[in-house]
Amino acid sequence: MDYVVRFSRVLVTAAAGNMNDASHTHVGSPAKAYNVLAVGNVDGKRTRDWSDDEMSPSSLFRDPDSGAAKPEVAAFGTRITMPTNSFDSQGEIIFRTVTGTSFAAPMVAAVAGLCVDGLPTLANNPEGLRALMMLSGALHHVESDRITGDKAGAGIVLATVASRTQVLTDSFFGGARSTPTLFQSQFTDGVFEHNRNNLTGGDILLEAGKPMRFVLTYSQEPTARNATPSPSSYRRADIDMSLHMEDTGEDLGFSLNGPNVPYEIIDVTPTRSGVATIRIHNVAWPNDLASLKYGLVWGFVEDLDSDQSEDDAYEDNDTFETATPLPVNTPLSTING
């Protein structure tokens, strides 16, 4: 699957897996692949209150033998009502209630599809889509570590972030460069900067007291179509991310994951308003790696009241205000779920 993501340019979401017995505890294939978005299962309890949401005890989360940190995100996959291929005596479709990561992963794929529907150029940018899904997790988490939780990863993917115009008010896709590709020659002293000089959307604006999330994802390159996810069968890069005030160079945050974790996340609440610079740091770059595909998104995040006005459909009081991923400057008002 890593080869498909890297060279066919499609996002792949996969179920993290379910713990059926004591011998099956680690995330398996294809979710264990570096470039695949593994999805865990959240139990929303079918209530209006986020505070009782929790990870399903059957949702696998132990890191696989590939060394990748899994899952990257989570979604609701407990007690999902779905149609079967059976009919009752009246000819009506019979529905059943199901639970598992196999029902959480399609939720994320559907959200990604909404994003592509609104901005078709995202269809061949799996890194941008992967980053956008991880960005949406900033609103709702069920673990104390809101960035890389053991069981829920970067958080719970919310469809409202991608499809509700009242949530994404005056927001724009746009952001870093027109082509989401890095070459080794672009780094100066091991650093590539994103700022007003190479952003299609202009400055990266910070507002004092307003929390933000920045997500950078990139795809590792397998040496063959059937390469098994492991360091020996990949041309693995390692890039890190840091955030700085443009006027003073003040450090606002760092994310220093290794090559087993091909993404970086910075959550920050700036103490003053201003313009920021995102720096991508070249930690390791194999000599036979020609280029690196990456996605970069960021957005304002407001703290939410856990008492929602409706159930886990998340209504108007969601306050995710802006999302700015690659590659072009297009209003999100075209997405109207």
Sequence and secondary structure as in RCSB ss.txt:
>XXXX:A:sequence
MDYVVRFSRVLVTAAAGNMNDASHTHVGSPAKAYNVLAVGNVDGKRTRDWSDDEMSPSSLFRDPDSGAAKPEVAA
FGTRITMPTNSFDSQGEIIFRTVTGTSFAAPMVAAVAGLCVDGLPTLANNPEGLRALMMLSGALHHVESDRITGD
KAGAGIVLATVASRTQVLTDSFFGGARSTPTLFQSQFTDGVFEHNRNNLTGGDILLEAGKPMRFVLTYSQEPTAR
NATPSPSSYRRADIDMSLHMEDTGEDLGFSLNGPNVPYEIIDVTPTRSGVATIRIHNVAWPNDLASLKYGLVWGF
VEDLDSDQSEDDAYEDNDTFETATPLPVNTPLSTING
>XXXX:A:secstr
 HHIIIII    EEE  B  STT  B  TTTTSTTSEEEEEEE TTSSBGGG EE TTB  B  TT     SEEE
E SSEEEEEEEE TTS EEEEEE SHHHHHHHHHHHHHHHHHH GGGGG HHHHHHHHHHHTTS  SSS SSSBT
TTBT B  HHHHH TTTSTT EE  S SS EE GGG BTTEEEESTTT TT  EEE TT  EEEEEEE  EESST
T  SSGGGEE  EEEEEEEETTT  EEEEE   TTS EEEEEE  SS EEEEEEEEEEE  TT   EEEEEEEEE
B    SB SSSTT  TT  B     SS  EEGGG   
